Amino acid sequence: MVNQSAVPLDLDAIFAALAHPIRRAILEQLAAGDATVGELAEPYDVSLPAISRHLRVLEDAGLLHVEPEGRVRRCQIEVGPLSAAFGWLTRYRVLWEDRFARLDEHLKEIRDARGKEEHKHARKK
């Protein structure tokens, strides 16, 4: 099994932040480059305070850095936490790929055994 001590303490916050579609879309916007809060809010039919709450969740999870520039707040994506989440998911992907490969091999053995049995019965007739 996976060593739980290797899992970062903020992984829950990262996945909780990624759980909402608006927050994921905001990160996709920021992957193309820095943006102001207003630019990030533009595509959504929600209030500016709601967008600010989404940004706060992303910031608290370490996925976003907000830099005040006078009256404007400029946001940029932080990829470190995404890398940590990807690393955690990758360990489990490898685990499940191994298990599926073993299951596939087992099913092939069953099919081969059935095929041999059917072939044996067909020759007796």
Backbone atoms as SQL, in Angstrom:
CREATE TABLE atoms (id INTEGER PRIMARY KEY, chain TEXT, resi INTEGER, resn TEXT, atom TEXT, x REAL, y REAL, z REAL);
INSERT INTO atoms VALUES
  (1, 'A', 1, 'MET', 'N', 0.843, -1.189, 0.000),
  (2, 'A', 1, 'MET', 'CA', 0.000, 0.000, 0.000),
  (3, 'A', 1, 'MET', 'C', 0.883, 1.245, 0.000),
  (4, 'A', 2, 'VAL', 'N', 0.300, 2.405, -0.154),
  (5, 'A', 2, 'VAL', 'CA', 1.036, 3.664, -0.236),
  (6, 'A', 2, 'VAL', 'C', 1.380, 4.144, 1.165),
  (7, 'A', 3, 'ASN', 'N', 2.594, 4.626, 1.311),
  (8, 'A', 3, 'ASN', 'CA', 3.072, 5.156, 2.581),
  (9, 'A', 3, 'ASN', 'C', 2.379, 6.488, 2.852),
  (10, 'A', 4, 'GLN', 'N', 1.513, 6.539, 3.878),
  (11, 'A', 4, 'GLN', 'CA', 0.748, 7.751, 4.144),
  (12, 'A', 4, 'GLN', 'C', 1.599, 8.885, 4.676),
  (13, 'A', 5, 'SER', 'N', 2.735, 8.593, 5.278),
  (14, 'A', 5, 'SER', 'CA', 3.565, 9.682, 5.791),
  (15, 'A', 5, 'SER', 'C', 4.152, 10.516, 4.657),
  (16, 'A', 6, 'ALA', 'N', 4.178, 9.971, 3.432),
  (17, 'A', 6, 'ALA', 'CA', 4.710, 10.711, 2.295),
  (18, 'A', 6, 'ALA', 'C', 3.675, 11.673, 1.713),
  (19, 'A', 7, 'VAL', 'N', 2.419, 11.598, 2.148),
  (20, 'A', 7, 'VAL', 'CA', 1.367, 12.455, 1.622),
  (21, 'A', 7, 'VAL', 'C', 1.430, 13.817, 2.314),
  (22, 'A', 8, 'PRO', 'N', 1.520, 14.902, 1.540),
  (23, 'A', 8, 'PRO', 'CA', 1.593, 16.224, 2.157),
  (24, 'A', 8, 'PRO', 'C', 0.342, 16.524, 2.990),
  (25, 'A', 9, 'LEU', 'N', 0.531, 17.322, 4.041),
  (26, 'A', 9, 'LEU', 'CA', -0.579, 17.653, 4.929),
  (27, 'A', 9, 'LEU', 'C', -1.667, 18.456, 4.230),
  (28, 'A', 10, 'ASP', 'N', -1.345, 19.237, 3.218),
  (29, 'A', 10, 'ASP', 'CA', -2.331, 20.082, 2.553),
  (30, 'A', 10, 'ASP', 'C', -3.011, 19.410, 1.372),
  (31, 'A', 11, 'LEU', 'N', -2.816, 18.118, 1.190),
  (32, 'A', 11, 'LEU', 'CA', -3.424, 17.412, 0.060),
  (33, 'A', 11, 'LEU', 'C', -4.947, 17.478, 0.120),
  (34, 'A', 12, 'ASP', 'N', -5.534, 17.422, 1.309),
  (35, 'A', 12, 'ASP', 'CA', -6.987, 17.548, 1.435),
  (36, 'A', 12, 'ASP', 'C', -7.455, 18.899, 0.908),
  (37, 'A', 13, 'ALA', 'N', -6.742, 19.951, 1.247),
  (38, 'A', 13, 'ALA', 'CA', -7.111, 21.296, 0.787),
  (39, 'A', 13, 'ALA', 'C', -6.967, 21.414, -0.727),
  (40, 'A', 14, 'ILE', 'N', -5.946, 20.779, -1.269),
  (41, 'A', 14, 'ILE', 'CA', -5.733, 20.827, -2.723),
  (42, 'A', 14, 'ILE', 'C', -6.893, 20.153, -3.446),
  (43, 'A', 15, 'PHE', 'N', -7.241, 18.940, -3.018),
  (44, 'A', 15, 'PHE', 'CA', -8.328, 18.226, -3.690),
  (45, 'A', 15, 'PHE', 'C', -9.675, 18.898, -3.440),
  (46, 'A', 16, 'ALA', 'N', -9.876, 19.473, -2.260),
  (47, 'A', 16, 'ALA', 'CA', -11.116, 20.202, -1.983),
  (48, 'A', 16, 'ALA', 'C', -11.215, 21.418, -2.911),
  (49, 'A', 17, 'ALA', 'N', -10.105, 22.105, -3.111),
  (50, 'A', 17, 'ALA', 'CA', -10.102, 23.264, -4.007),
  (51, 'A', 17, 'ALA', 'C', -10.384, 22.842, -5.445),
  (52, 'A', 18, 'LEU', 'N', -9.860, 21.705, -5.857),
  (53, 'A', 18, 'LEU', 'CA', -10.059, 21.226, -7.224),
  (54, 'A', 18, 'LEU', 'C', -11.448, 20.622, -7.444),
  (55, 'A', 19, 'ALA', 'N', -12.197, 20.435, -6.374),
  (56, 'A', 19, 'ALA', 'CA', -13.500, 19.774, -6.471),
  (57, 'A', 19, 'ALA', 'C', -14.562, 20.642, -7.141),
  (58, 'A', 20, 'HIS', 'N', -14.371, 21.941, -7.171),
  (59, 'A', 20, 'HIS', 'CA', -15.397, 22.821, -7.733),
  (60, 'A', 20, 'HIS', 'C', -15.052, 23.190, -9.178),
  (61, 'A', 21, 'PRO', 'N', -16.023, 23.093, -10.089),
  (62, 'A', 21, 'PRO', 'CA', -15.730, 23.366, -11.511),
  (63, 'A', 21, 'PRO', 'C', -15.267, 24.794, -11.791),
  (64, 'A', 22, 'ILE', 'N', -15.777, 25.774, -11.060),
  (65, 'A', 22, 'ILE', 'CA', -15.321, 27.158, -11.298),
  (66, 'A', 22, 'ILE', 'C', -13.864, 27.296, -10.903),
  (67, 'A', 23, 'ARG', 'N', -13.472, 26.681, -9.794),
  (68, 'A', 23, 'ARG', 'CA', -12.067, 26.779, -9.369),
  (69, 'A', 23, 'ARG', 'C', -11.148, 26.075, -10.362),
  (70, 'A', 24, 'ARG', 'N', -11.577, 24.917, -10.883),
  (71, 'A', 24, 'ARG', 'CA', -10.759, 24.239, -11.906),
  (72, 'A', 24, 'ARG', 'C', -10.651, 25.110, -13.154),
  (73, 'A', 25, 'ALA', 'N', -11.742, 25.742, -13.541),
  (74, 'A', 25, 'ALA', 'CA', -11.728, 26.606, -14.733),
  (75, 'A', 25, 'ALA', 'C', -10.825, 27.822, -14.505),
  (76, 'A', 26, 'ILE', 'N', -10.845, 28.364, -13.303),
  (77, 'A', 26, 'ILE', 'CA', -9.960, 29.490, -12.983),
  (78, 'A', 26, 'ILE', 'C', -8.507, 29.071, -13.136),
  (79, 'A', 27, 'LEU', 'N', -8.165, 27.890, -12.640),
  (80, 'A', 27, 'LEU', 'CA', -6.790, 27.407, -12.794),
  (81, 'A', 27, 'LEU', 'C', -6.436, 27.210, -14.264),
  (82, 'A', 28, 'GLU', 'N', -7.397, 26.751, -15.069),
  (83, 'A', 28, 'GLU', 'CA', -7.148, 26.609, -16.510),
  (84, 'A', 28, 'GLU', 'C', -6.890, 27.973, -17.140),
  (85, 'A', 29, 'GLN', 'N', -7.672, 28.984, -16.723),
  (86, 'A', 29, 'GLN', 'CA', -7.439, 30.340, -17.229),
  (87, 'A', 29, 'GLN', 'C', -6.029, 30.808, -16.870),
  (88, 'A', 30, 'LEU', 'N', -5.644, 30.552, -15.620),
  (89, 'A', 30, 'LEU', 'CA', -4.338, 31.021, -15.146),
  (90, 'A', 30, 'LEU', 'C', -3.183, 30.243, -15.759),
  (91, 'A', 31, 'ALA', 'N', -3.438, 29.031, -16.236),
  (92, 'A', 31, 'ALA', 'CA', -2.386, 28.270, -16.903),
  (93, 'A', 31, 'ALA', 'C', -1.938, 28.981, -18.181),
  (94, 'A', 32, 'ALA', 'N', -2.827, 29.799, -18.744),
  (95, 'A', 32, 'ALA', 'CA', -2.487, 30.561, -19.952),
  (96, 'A', 32, 'ALA', 'C', -1.738, 31.839, -19.617),
  (97, 'A', 33, 'GLY', 'N', -1.730, 32.236, -18.339),
  (98, 'A', 33, 'GLY', 'CA', -1.027, 33.443, -17.934),
  (99, 'A', 33, 'GLY', 'C', -1.725, 34.125, -16.776),
  (100, 'A', 34, 'ASP', 'N', -1.021, 35.039, -16.143),
  (101, 'A', 34, 'ASP', 'CA', -1.574, 35.784, -15.020),
  (102, 'A', 34, 'ASP', 'C', -2.823, 36.547, -15.448),
  (103, 'A', 35, 'ALA', 'N', -3.693, 36.806, -14.469),
  (104, 'A', 35, 'ALA', 'CA', -4.919, 37.540, -14.760),
  (105, 'A', 35, 'ALA', 'C', -5.351, 38.301, -13.516),
  (106, 'A', 36, 'THR', 'N', -6.130, 39.342, -13.728),
  (107, 'A', 36, 'THR', 'CA', -6.686, 40.078, -12.603),
  (108, 'A', 36, 'THR', 'C', -7.940, 39.350, -12.115),
  (109, 'A', 37, 'VAL', 'N', -8.379, 39.717, -10.914),
  (110, 'A', 37, 'VAL', 'CA', -9.599, 39.126, -10.362),
  (111, 'A', 37, 'VAL', 'C', -10.778, 39.406, -11.293),
  (112, 'A', 38, 'GLY', 'N', -10.855, 40.603, -11.814),
  (113, 'A', 38, 'GLY', 'CA', -11.936, 40.959, -12.745),
  (114, 'A', 38, 'GLY', 'C', -11.912, 40.103, -14.007),
  (115, 'A', 39, 'GLU', 'N', -10.725, 39.873, -14.553),
  (116, 'A', 39, 'GLU', 'CA', -10.603, 39.031, -15.750),
  (117, 'A', 39, 'GLU', 'C', -11.017, 37.600, -15.451),
  (118, 'A', 40, 'LEU', 'N', -10.670, 37.120, -14.261),
  (119, 'A', 40, 'LEU', 'CA', -11.041, 35.759, -13.885),
  (120, 'A', 40, 'LEU', 'C', -12.546, 35.631, -13.664),
  (121, 'A', 41, 'ALA', 'N', -13.173, 36.699, -13.165),
  (122, 'A', 41, 'ALA', 'CA', -14.605, 36.674, -12.874),
  (123, 'A', 41, 'ALA', 'C', -15.459, 36.799, -14.132),
  (124, 'A', 42, 'GLU', 'N', -14.906, 37.410, -15.166),
  (125, 'A', 42, 'GLU', 'CA', -15.666, 37.755, -16.371),
  (126, 'A', 42, 'GLU', 'C', -16.495, 36.614, -16.973),
  (127, 'A', 43, 'PRO', 'N', -15.956, 35.397, -17.130),
  (128, 'A', 43, 'PRO', 'CA', -16.730, 34.349, -17.809),
  (129, 'A', 43, 'PRO', 'C', -17.871, 33.745, -16.974),
  (130, 'A', 44, 'TYR', 'N', -18.000, 34.116, -15.715),
  (131, 'A', 44, 'TYR', 'CA', -18.936, 33.424, -14.830),
  (132, 'A', 44, 'TYR', 'C', -20.103, 34.321, -14.437),
  (133, 'A', 45, 'ASP', 'N', -21.254, 33.721, -14.332),
  (134, 'A', 45, 'ASP', 'CA', -22.455, 34.432, -13.926),
  (135, 'A', 45, 'ASP', 'C', -22.629, 34.319, -12.415),
  (136, 'A', 46, 'VAL', 'N', -21.599, 34.755, -11.694),
  (137, 'A', 46, 'VAL', 'CA', -21.634, 34.771, -10.229),
  (138, 'A', 46, 'VAL', 'C', -21.090, 36.119, -9.777),
  (139, 'A', 47, 'SER', 'N', -21.378, 36.460, -8.525),
  (140, 'A', 47, 'SER', 'CA', -20.957, 37.763, -8.000),
  (141, 'A', 47, 'SER', 'C', -19.442, 37.806, -7.814),
  (142, 'A', 48, 'LEU', 'N', -18.923, 39.019, -7.782),
  (143, 'A', 48, 'LEU', 'CA', -17.497, 39.214, -7.521),
  (144, 'A', 48, 'LEU', 'C', -17.102, 38.675, -6.144),
  (145, 'A', 49, 'PRO', 'N', -17.941, 38.845, -5.101),
  (146, 'A', 49, 'PRO', 'CA', -17.598, 38.228, -3.819),
  (147, 'A', 49, 'PRO', 'C', -17.519, 36.695, -3.893),
  (148, 'A', 50, 'ALA', 'N', -18.372, 36.089, -4.710),
  (149, 'A', 50, 'ALA', 'CA', -18.310, 34.629, -4.861),
  (150, 'A', 50, 'ALA', 'C', -16.993, 34.221, -5.524),
  (151, 'A', 51, 'ILE', 'N', -16.579, 34.963, -6.543),
  (152, 'A', 51, 'ILE', 'CA', -15.292, 34.681, -7.197),
  (153, 'A', 51, 'ILE', 'C', -14.162, 34.874, -6.188),
  (154, 'A', 52, 'SER', 'N', -14.245, 35.917, -5.386),
  (155, 'A', 52, 'SER', 'CA', -13.214, 36.157, -4.367),
  (156, 'A', 52, 'SER', 'C', -13.138, 34.993, -3.386),
  (157, 'A', 53, 'ARG', 'N', -14.277, 34.405, -3.026),
  (158, 'A', 53, 'ARG', 'CA', -14.258, 33.236, -2.122),
  (159, 'A', 53, 'ARG', 'C', -13.586, 32.044, -2.809),
  (160, 'A', 54, 'HIS', 'N', -13.880, 31.852, -4.101),
  (161, 'A', 54, 'HIS', 'CA', -13.219, 30.769, -4.844),
  (162, 'A', 54, 'HIS', 'C', -11.705, 30.999, -4.885),
  (163, 'A', 55, 'LEU', 'N', -11.310, 32.240, -5.121),
  (164, 'A', 55, 'LEU', 'CA', -9.879, 32.559, -5.166),
  (165, 'A', 55, 'LEU', 'C', -9.228, 32.331, -3.809),
  (166, 'A', 56, 'ARG', 'N', -9.943, 32.640, -2.731),
  (167, 'A', 56, 'ARG', 'CA', -9.410, 32.434, -1.383),
  (168, 'A', 56, 'ARG', 'C', -9.182, 30.942, -1.131),
  (169, 'A', 57, 'VAL', 'N', -10.114, 30.085, -1.571),
  (170, 'A', 57, 'VAL', 'CA', -9.948, 28.632, -1.405),
  (171, 'A', 57, 'VAL', 'C', -8.713, 28.156, -2.165),
  (172, 'A', 58, 'LEU', 'N', -8.562, 28.642, -3.398),
  (173, 'A', 58, 'LEU', 'CA', -7.389, 28.270, -4.196),
  (174, 'A', 58, 'LEU', 'C', -6.102, 28.779, -3.550),
  (175, 'A', 59, 'GLU', 'N', -6.150, 29.987, -3.033),
  (176, 'A', 59, 'GLU', 'CA', -4.974, 30.572, -2.386),
  (177, 'A', 59, 'GLU', 'C', -4.628, 29.813, -1.102),
  (178, 'A', 60, 'ASP', 'N', -5.641, 29.483, -0.299),
  (179, 'A', 60, 'ASP', 'CA', -5.406, 28.745, 0.943),
  (180, 'A', 60, 'ASP', 'C', -4.829, 27.349, 0.677),
  (181, 'A', 61, 'ALA', 'N', -5.180, 26.770, -0.461),
  (182, 'A', 61, 'ALA', 'CA', -4.644, 25.460, -0.836),
  (183, 'A', 61, 'ALA', 'C', -3.253, 25.571, -1.449),
  (184, 'A', 62, 'GLY', 'N', -2.794, 26.803, -1.671),
  (185, 'A', 62, 'GLY', 'CA', -1.471, 27.014, -2.250),
  (186, 'A', 62, 'GLY', 'C', -1.441, 26.939, -3.760),
  (187, 'A', 63, 'LEU', 'N', -2.619, 26.892, -4.389),
  (188, 'A', 63, 'LEU', 'CA', -2.700, 26.744, -5.840),
  (189, 'A', 63, 'LEU', 'C', -2.643, 28.075, -6.580),
  (190, 'A', 64, 'LEU', 'N', -2.717, 29.158, -5.833),
  (191, 'A', 64, 'LEU', 'CA', -2.842, 30.474, -6.429),
  (192, 'A', 64, 'LEU', 'C', -2.078, 31.483, -5.571),
  (193, 'A', 65, 'HIS', 'N', -1.442, 32.417, -6.253),
  (194, 'A', 65, 'HIS', 'CA', -0.781, 33.533, -5.559),
  (195, 'A', 65, 'HIS', 'C', -1.441, 34.817, -6.041),
  (196, 'A', 66, 'VAL', 'N', -1.876, 35.629, -5.089),
  (197, 'A', 66, 'VAL', 'CA', -2.512, 36.907, -5.423),
  (198, 'A', 66, 'VAL', 'C', -1.563, 38.034, -5.041),
  (199, 'A', 67, 'GLU', 'N', -1.271, 38.885, -6.007),
  (200, 'A', 67, 'GLU', 'CA', -0.343, 40.002, -5.822),
  (201, 'A', 67, 'GLU', 'C', -1.106, 41.312, -6.021),
  (202, 'A', 68, 'PRO', 'N', -1.224, 42.124, -4.959),
  (203, 'A', 68, 'PRO', 'CA', -1.892, 43.426, -5.136),
  (204, 'A', 68, 'PRO', 'C', -1.026, 44.361, -5.978),
  (205, 'A', 69, 'GLU', 'N', -1.644, 45.006, -6.961),
  (206, 'A', 69, 'GLU', 'CA', -0.974, 46.014, -7.788),
  (207, 'A', 69, 'GLU', 'C', -1.850, 47.265, -7.751),
  (208, 'A', 70, 'GLY', 'N', -1.659, 48.072, -6.743),
  (209, 'A', 70, 'GLY', 'CA', -2.532, 49.235, -6.564),
  (210, 'A', 70, 'GLY', 'C', -3.919, 48.761, -6.171),
  (211, 'A', 71, 'ARG', 'N', -4.923, 49.158, -6.943),
  (212, 'A', 71, 'ARG', 'CA', -6.302, 48.753, -6.653),
  (213, 'A', 71, 'ARG', 'C', -6.665, 47.423, -7.294),
  (214, 'A', 72, 'VAL', 'N', -5.767, 46.883, -8.085),
  (215, 'A', 72, 'VAL', 'CA', -6.020, 45.645, -8.814),
  (216, 'A', 72, 'VAL', 'C', -5.269, 44.501, -8.140),
  (217, 'A', 73, 'ARG', 'N', -5.899, 43.332, -8.128),
  (218, 'A', 73, 'ARG', 'CA', -5.203, 42.143, -7.608),
  (219, 'A', 73, 'ARG', 'C', -4.921, 41.208, -8.780),
  (220, 'A', 74, 'ARG', 'N', -3.637, 40.919, -8.993),
  (221, 'A', 74, 'ARG', 'CA', -3.212, 40.034, -10.083),
  (222, 'A', 74, 'ARG', 'C', -2.965, 38.647, -9.512),
  (223, 'A', 75, 'CYS', 'N', -3.484, 37.645, -10.207),
  (224, 'A', 75, 'CYS', 'CA', -3.396, 36.256, -9.745),
  (225, 'A', 75, 'CYS', 'C', -2.487, 35.452, -10.667),
  (226, 'A', 76, 'GLN', 'N', -1.776, 34.525, -10.086),
  (227, 'A', 76, 'GLN', 'CA', -0.967, 33.599, -10.875),
  (228, 'A', 76, 'GLN', 'C', -1.064, 32.214, -10.256),
  (229, 'A', 77, 'ILE', 'N', -0.971, 31.215, -11.100),
  (230, 'A', 77, 'ILE', 'CA', -1.081, 29.829, -10.661),
  (231, 'A', 77, 'ILE', 'C', 0.221, 29.399, -9.974),
  (232, 'A', 78, 'GLU', 'N', 0.091, 28.555, -8.985),
  (233, 'A', 78, 'GLU', 'CA', 1.240, 27.945, -8.311),
  (234, 'A', 78, 'GLU', 'C', 1.193, 26.455, -8.640),
  (235, 'A', 79, 'VAL', 'N', 2.193, 25.952, -9.337),
  (236, 'A', 79, 'VAL', 'CA', 2.145, 24.572, -9.812),
  (237, 'A', 79, 'VAL', 'C', 2.646, 23.547, -8.807),
  (238, 'A', 80, 'GLY', 'N', 3.346, 23.967, -7.778),
  (239, 'A', 80, 'GLY', 'CA', 3.877, 23.027, -6.791),
  (240, 'A', 80, 'GLY', 'C', 2.818, 22.123, -6.185),
  (241, 'A', 81, 'PRO', 'N', 1.720, 22.684, -5.674),
  (242, 'A', 81, 'PRO', 'CA', 0.679, 21.821, -5.105),
  (243, 'A', 81, 'PRO', 'C', 0.031, 20.903, -6.140),
  (244, 'A', 82, 'LEU', 'N', -0.083, 21.379, -7.373),
  (245, 'A', 82, 'LEU', 'CA', -0.620, 20.506, -8.422),
  (246, 'A', 82, 'LEU', 'C', 0.315, 19.328, -8.667),
  (247, 'A', 83, 'SER', 'N', 1.613, 19.587, -8.604),
  (248, 'A', 83, 'SER', 'CA', 2.593, 18.505, -8.758),
  (249, 'A', 83, 'SER', 'C', 2.475, 17.499, -7.624),
  (250, 'A', 84, 'ALA', 'N', 2.247, 17.989, -6.400),
  (251, 'A', 84, 'ALA', 'CA', 2.079, 17.086, -5.259),
  (252, 'A', 84, 'ALA', 'C', 0.843, 16.221, -5.436),
  (253, 'A', 85, 'ALA', 'N', -0.261, 16.825, -5.886),
  (254, 'A', 85, 'ALA', 'CA', -1.496, 16.067, -6.116),
  (255, 'A', 85, 'ALA', 'C', -1.288, 15.062, -7.242),
  (256, 'A', 86, 'PHE', 'N', -0.614, 15.471, -8.314),
  (257, 'A', 86, 'PHE', 'CA', -0.354, 14.573, -9.431),
  (258, 'A', 86, 'PHE', 'C', 0.518, 13.402, -8.985),
  (259, 'A', 87, 'GLY', 'N', 1.520, 13.673, -8.168),
  (260, 'A', 87, 'GLY', 'CA', 2.379, 12.606, -7.661),
  (261, 'A', 87, 'GLY', 'C', 1.597, 11.605, -6.836),
  (262, 'A', 88, 'TRP', 'N', 0.697, 12.093, -5.999),
  (263, 'A', 88, 'TRP', 'CA', -0.128, 11.209, -5.181),
  (264, 'A', 88, 'TRP', 'C', -1.026, 10.352, -6.070),
  (265, 'A', 89, 'LEU', 'N', -1.661, 10.971, -7.060),
  (266, 'A', 89, 'LEU', 'CA', -2.529, 10.227, -7.983),
  (267, 'A', 89, 'LEU', 'C', -1.731, 9.223, -8.807),
  (268, 'A', 90, 'THR', 'N', -0.533, 9.587, -9.195),
  (269, 'A', 90, 'THR', 'CA', 0.305, 8.704, -10.007),
  (270, 'A', 90, 'THR', 'C', 0.653, 7.422, -9.262),
  (271, 'A', 91, 'ARG', 'N', 0.942, 7.538, -7.960),
  (272, 'A', 91, 'ARG', 'CA', 1.238, 6.333, -7.180),
  (273, 'A', 91, 'ARG', 'C', 0.063, 5.369, -7.220),
  (274, 'A', 92, 'TYR', 'N', -1.137, 5.885, -7.111),
  (275, 'A', 92, 'TYR', 'CA', -2.318, 5.026, -7.152),
  (276, 'A', 92, 'TYR', 'C', -2.604, 4.534, -8.566),
  (277, 'A', 93, 'ARG', 'N', -2.322, 5.347, -9.564),
  (278, 'A', 93, 'ARG', 'CA', -2.504, 4.901, -10.940),
  (279, 'A', 93, 'ARG', 'C', -1.613, 3.693, -11.223),
  (280, 'A', 94, 'VAL', 'N', -0.362, 3.758, -10.777),
  (281, 'A', 94, 'VAL', 'CA', 0.571, 2.650, -10.962),
  (282, 'A', 94, 'VAL', 'C', 0.061, 1.408, -10.239),
  (283, 'A', 95, 'LEU', 'N', -0.440, 1.594, -9.020),
  (284, 'A', 95, 'LEU', 'CA', -0.988, 0.482, -8.255),
  (285, 'A', 95, 'LEU', 'C', -2.145, -0.177, -9.006),
  (286, 'A', 96, 'TRP', 'N', -3.093, 0.635, -9.487),
  (287, 'A', 96, 'TRP', 'CA', -4.254, 0.075, -10.179),
  (288, 'A', 96, 'TRP', 'C', -3.880, -0.500, -11.530),
  (289, 'A', 97, 'GLU', 'N', -2.951, 0.090, -12.242),
  (290, 'A', 97, 'GLU', 'CA', -2.519, -0.494, -13.515),
  (291, 'A', 97, 'GLU', 'C', -1.919, -1.871, -13.292),
  (292, 'A', 98, 'ASP', 'N', -1.144, -2.035, -12.218),
  (293, 'A', 98, 'ASP', 'CA', -0.569, -3.331, -11.884),
  (294, 'A', 98, 'ASP', 'C', -1.671, -4.336, -11.565),
  (295, 'A', 99, 'ARG', 'N', -2.635, -3.904, -10.782),
  (296, 'A', 99, 'ARG', 'CA', -3.737, -4.814, -10.431),
  (297, 'A', 99, 'ARG', 'C', -4.559, -5.195, -11.655),
  (298, 'A', 100, 'PHE', 'N', -4.830, -4.251, -12.530),
  (299, 'A', 100, 'PHE', 'CA', -5.580, -4.565, -13.745),
  (300, 'A', 100, 'PHE', 'C', -4.783, -5.491, -14.657),
  (301, 'A', 101, 'ALA', 'N', -3.484, -5.313, -14.726),
  (302, 'A', 101, 'ALA', 'CA', -2.652, -6.197, -15.545),
  (303, 'A', 101, 'ALA', 'C', -2.698, -7.624, -15.008),
  (304, 'A', 102, 'ARG', 'N', -2.636, -7.757, -13.670),
  (305, 'A', 102, 'ARG', 'CA', -2.730, -9.094, -13.076),
  (306, 'A', 102, 'ARG', 'C', -4.109, -9.707, -13.300),
  (307, 'A', 103, 'LEU', 'N', -5.168, -8.907, -13.203),
  (308, 'A', 103, 'LEU', 'CA', -6.517, -9.398, -13.466),
  (309, 'A', 103, 'LEU', 'C', -6.648, -9.833, -14.916),
  (310, 'A', 104, 'ASP', 'N', -6.097, -9.038, -15.830),
  (311, 'A', 104, 'ASP', 'CA', -6.134, -9.389, -17.247),
  (312, 'A', 104, 'ASP', 'C', -5.431, -10.717, -17.499),
  (313, 'A', 105, 'GLU', 'N', -4.282, -10.895, -16.872),
  (314, 'A', 105, 'GLU', 'CA', -3.540, -12.156, -17.022),
  (315, 'A', 105, 'GLU', 'C', -4.350, -13.328, -16.474),
  (316, 'A', 106, 'HIS', 'N', -4.992, -13.126, -15.338),
  (317, 'A', 106, 'HIS', 'CA', -5.822, -14.173, -14.741),
  (318, 'A', 106, 'HIS', 'C', -6.998, -14.530, -15.659),
  (319, 'A', 107, 'LEU', 'N', -7.640, -13.533, -16.238),
  (320, 'A', 107, 'LEU', 'CA', -8.760, -13.791, -17.150),
  (321, 'A', 107, 'LEU', 'C', -8.290, -14.521, -18.408),
  (322, 'A', 108, 'LYS', 'N', -7.115, -14.181, -18.903),
  (323, 'A', 108, 'LYS', 'CA', -6.560, -14.891, -20.063),
  (324, 'A', 108, 'LYS', 'C', -6.326, -16.364, -19.718),
  (325, 'A', 109, 'GLU', 'N', -5.811, -16.637, -18.511),
  (326, 'A', 109, 'GLU', 'CA', -5.594, -18.019, -18.077),
  (327, 'A', 109, 'GLU', 'C', -6.913, -18.777, -18.007),
  (328, 'A', 110, 'ILE', 'N', -7.956, -18.136, -17.518),
  (329, 'A', 110, 'ILE', 'CA', -9.276, -18.771, -17.447),
  (330, 'A', 110, 'ILE', 'C', -9.797, -19.064, -18.851),
  (331, 'A', 111, 'ARG', 'N', -9.681, -18.080, -19.761),
  (332, 'A', 111, 'ARG', 'CA', -10.134, -18.288, -21.149),
  (333, 'A', 111, 'ARG', 'C', -9.351, -19.418, -21.809),
  (334, 'A', 112, 'ASP', 'N', -8.034, -19.438, -21.590),
  (335, 'A', 112, 'ASP', 'CA', -7.212, -20.495, -22.181),
  (336, 'A', 112, 'ASP', 'C', -7.623, -21.860, -21.646),
  (337, 'A', 113, 'ALA', 'N', -7.855, -21.953, -20.340),
  (338, 'A', 113, 'ALA', 'CA', -8.264, -23.223, -19.733),
  (339, 'A', 113, 'ALA', 'C', -9.613, -23.655, -20.279),
  (340, 'A', 114, 'ARG', 'N', -10.551, -22.740, -20.441),
  (341, 'A', 114, 'ARG', 'CA', -11.866, -23.074, -21.008),
  (342, 'A', 114, 'ARG', 'C', -11.729, -23.500, -22.459),
  (343, 'A', 115, 'GLY', 'N', -10.886, -22.818, -23.182),
  (344, 'A', 115, 'GLY', 'CA', -10.682, -23.176, -24.588),
  (345, 'A', 115, 'GLY', 'C', -10.104, -24.569, -24.722),
  (346, 'A', 116, 'LYS', 'N', -9.136, -24.915, -23.886),
  (347, 'A', 116, 'LYS', 'CA', -8.553, -26.253, -23.922),
  (348, 'A', 116, 'LYS', 'C', -9.593, -27.308, -23.558),
  (349, 'A', 117, 'GLU', 'N', -10.420, -26.991, -22.557),
  (350, 'A', 117, 'GLU', 'CA', -11.458, -27.923, -22.124),
  (351, 'A', 117, 'GLU', 'C', -12.477, -28.119, -23.239),
  (352, 'A', 118, 'GLU', 'N', -12.898, -27.053, -23.881),
  (353, 'A', 118, 'GLU', 'CA', -13.858, -27.147, -24.987),
  (354, 'A', 118, 'GLU', 'C', -13.255, -27.922, -26.155),
  (355, 'A', 119, 'HIS', 'N', -11.992, -27.685, -26.420),
  (356, 'A', 119, 'HIS', 'CA', -11.322, -28.384, -27.516),
  (357, 'A', 119, 'HIS', 'C', -11.252, -29.884, -27.210),
  (358, 'A', 120, 'LYS', 'N', -10.971, -30.236, -25.958),
  (359, 'A', 120, 'LYS', 'CA', -10.887, -31.639, -25.538),
  (360, 'A', 120, 'LYS', 'C', -12.239, -32.318, -25.708),
  (361, 'A', 121, 'HIS', 'N', -13.327, -31.644, -25.308),
  (362, 'A', 121, 'HIS', 'CA', -14.669, -32.204, -25.427),
  (363, 'A', 121, 'HIS', 'C', -15.084, -32.337, -26.899),
  (364, 'A', 122, 'ALA', 'N', -14.685, -31.400, -27.723),
  (365, 'A', 122, 'ALA', 'CA', -15.034, -31.451, -29.154),
  (366, 'A', 122, 'ALA', 'C', -14.342, -32.622, -29.831),
  (367, 'A', 123, 'ARG', 'N', -13.141, -32.960, -29.412),
  (368, 'A', 123, 'ARG', 'CA', -12.393, -34.083, -30.023),
  (369, 'A', 123, 'ARG', 'C', -12.997, -35.417, -29.621),
  (370, 'A', 124, 'LYS', 'N', -13.610, -35.495, -28.421),
  (371, 'A', 124, 'LYS', 'CA', -14.203, -36.753, -27.960),
  (372, 'A', 124, 'LYS', 'C', -15.465, -37.086, -28.742),
  (373, 'A', 125, 'LYS', 'N', -16.153, -36.105, -29.283),
  (374, 'A', 125, 'LYS', 'CA', -17.417, -36.340, -30.004),
  (375, 'A', 125, 'LYS', 'C', -17.138, -36.814, -31.350);
